[in-house]
Amino acid sequence: MLVLSRKKNESIVINNDITIVVVEIRGDKVRLGVEAPKEVPVHRREVYDAIKRNENGQGSDASANMESE
C-alpha cells in the first residue's frame, strides 16, 4: 500500500485519468473529490462491498434455481 500525505487542495493522480483531491479536512474527517472517466466505477468501500455481496447472492440464487430444475 502506498501511503501519501496531502494537504487541502492537493491531489494525487492515478493512471493519468483519475484524480483524487483533498477537498476539506475537518477534525478527524477528510473530504475527497474524485475525478474519473464515466466508465470507471467509483464507490465508497461499504457500498462496493454491498454490491459484491448482492452480486454473489444473486449468483448463488441462480445456481440454486438451476439445481432444482
Summary of the structure (lengths in Angstrom):
residues: 69
radius of gyration: 18.4
end to end distance: 46.4
largest distance: 58.7
contacts: 116
relative contact order: 0.11
helix: 35%
strand: 29%
